[in-house]
Amino acid sequence: MDFDKLQKEVMQNKKEKGFDTTNICQEFCLLYGEVGEAFDAYSKKKEDLGAELADIAIYLLGISEMLGFSLQDEIVKKMAINKARQYKEINGILLKVEESEEN
């Protein structure tokens, strides 16, 4: 899957449908709403959970395109950071070890 291509398709669809493609604050608020809908679908065991998760991904792709960066590249970079990150358990919860604690 090519996220960069998907970003452009999401933006093209927004433009074709007449959505505002400049209001980043609004997009974050709408994304927040979609996360809430996904949680509701999960907690109530609704069948549309997959569609709600897709809505979240679509908003993330759109915001990334609006801001001019590749979500795919950012995910790859962040996954590398997370893979190298160290964690320690405190009271049954895994917390990341700060760089200063690693040395």
Helices and strands as residue ranges (DSSP letters): H 3-17, H 24-43, H 49-67, H 71-84, E 87-90, E 93-96, H 99-102
